[in-house]
Amino acid sequence: MNDPVLRELADALGPDVVIPGEEADVRYWNDWAGLPPVRPKAVLRPRTVEEVSLALSVCNRRLQPVVPQGGRTGLAGAGRPSEGAIVLSLERMNRVLEVDTANAALVAEAGVVLEAAQQAAAEAGMFLPLDLGARGSCQIGGVLATNAGGNRVIRFGMARDNCLGLEAVLADGTVVGGLNRLVKNNAGFDLRQLFVGSEGTLGVITRAVLKVQPEPSTTAAAFCGLRDFEAMVALLERARARLGGILSAFEAMWPEYYDLMIDHVQRLRAPLSGRHAMYVLLEARGYHPESDEARFERLLADLVAEGMVEDAALARSERDVRDFWAVRDAVAEFPILLGRHVNFDLGLPVRTMQPFVDALRRRLPAAFPGIRAVYFGHIGDGNLHVVTGVPEGVDTHAVEDLVYRTVGEFGGTISAEHGIGTIKKPWFHLVRSAADIATMRRLKRTLDPNGILNPGKVVD
Ligand code: ZN
């Protein structure tokens, strides 16, 4: 280690915490956003909060950029090293410290993989509602740092809503926050929410307290074919009113998505025999076996009688539930089905969603002949995913530009649950005001005056 920063870090932390760049495994070179990989200058693998603090204080004094990494499953590029940066991996801080059933809280280190936290909760007879597709790889710290969403947001909220407390280390090594487990705690500014969704630019999350609750004992699910978008809105409103708190998922799919998956993914079993203008996977999870299922079935029967739901398959077994979700979760097939493609994570008020989809259905093929686009998402949360192929000879950036400008026009957001990272920075100004972005910069300069934490991400 000839580099003076690395020598100082190795002296302070011990050589086994510091992996020089030449020896750093390629997994640290990138995240799931798929940008060109970058070899970091080194990888730090601290074991304790104290080591994180020490590492950052050295890097801050030496003006050494640091890129914090969790499970690197982010889709906006926030976890990818910048040129010359040191990666700070939290992977060794992977202990679930406590499941506190009385306070309905789980305390974990930031490097705990989400699925491991879910298992620890289950072993204690509790349920950790925070859930997303990358559960087997993503880590608690990254889930919070990106304010991740997922399929259960309609019922349980985003990562932000599931965090009772957190501890973070500032750029200069100062440790702030703590392991609050009080639901009600209004003692001053809420620093915790400053770090949630900051994508590693304001501090490094080291430990957190997450909400848990008793595991729901009933699951009802249906796959519905609907008359049109209006029928879907009606279904959403009725499901909220009549299922109340037990509505746990409302996943919509437009025909472009449903047809692509059902027609091309062999292993999928078509939930419905015919084709429809809209599809919804509806799920309710509750605590009352004697009434939950009946309420769910009555709701569907009423909407079928009114002609809004044209066809509905009701899950009769756990396998049915899994098969329904398999259609919605077939997103891993996009590379095979679409080749080069772009993933959009958009947010729009429910009522503007269909006009927005119609606008893209016109504009995309007009600008890029032969382009393929599919539409689906967590519609109960106003979160629309659009995935487009990118035809030969077309620049990805041009497709992004068209979609993001259209979202701006419709008053939506360019990131509902994935973050800004580096990928969405060019369009950030379309959806946040100049005053908002200037305030974010002021916060960044206050907490990280030397600009060492995840530089170039979110705001400069
Ligand atoms: Zn999603």
Residues whose N, C-alpha, C, O or C-beta is under 5 A from the ligand:
A	BS01	ZN	none
